[in-house]
Amino acid sequence: MKKSKRSKIPSSYVLGIPISIWLIILVITPVILMFIMGFRLKEGYDVTDTFTLANYMQFAKNPSYWKVLLKTFRMSLTVSCCAILLSYPLAYFVSRKMKKFKELLFMLIIIPLWVSYLVRIIAWRTILGNRGLINTLLMTVGLTNEPLKFFLYNEIAVVITLTYIAVPFVFIPLYTVLEKIPKNLLDASNDLGANEFRTFLNVILPISSPGLLTGFMLSFLIALGDYIIPAQLGGSRGMMFGNIVWSQFGFASNWPMGSVMGFVLFFIAAIILAISQKFGYRQGTIE
């Protein structure tokens, strides 16, 4: 018995080595390098090895950076709420109400994940454009005489497209949790006199809260770090914090400042993940 226990201990460590190497190389090392780069000084077109806090101080004192960061938080929160409002009824209907075509509907919902990210963005720019599907339909029906320009290059276009991107990521954890709810719990609730609404409010919603929090976290983080959709559909009015980070590495060639902003964004995302991991699984688990 002692030999078998000793033999199991090394195997568990061996199995964890590939994951640890993957995390160190692809996650931890880039973050450390980015953090170190933030303390370097940019002089002209060169980045020197001089240690300085000027980049962090400049970020902390610049109100325009904080304004865009708060705007990004607001837009990300809007995207998360919209994605949940769309995904929860859909996941509930597919997992609890559908019988014959459940697998087919599930595949149709996640099929957009198989399509290129840029293709989906271009498709939405076509839909929302001046000569896009919406404006063409409005002009065909006769509701407008000319294309409406407020569909594109603003916050609305960015939120709509990010919500579309986030819906599958919210739907999958919600569907997984809702499908695993035992039917005997719902029957017990009905036997105790609860109607369908009270059963949903007191049984289904609390049990599905881990999936709800996971979907919220994923959609929030997707929107928080995105810069391609704001660049393609947002214009100057739909710019988010990721666009500023990208501009520091691209147009400005200021890698130290871009590293500061990137690390700040990473730190915020890490806090969100830590909070969700701490509070997301305290309720709703099914043995």
Beta strands, then each sheet from edge to edge (+ up, - down):
strand 1: 41-43
strand 2: 46-48
sheet 1: 1+ 2-
end
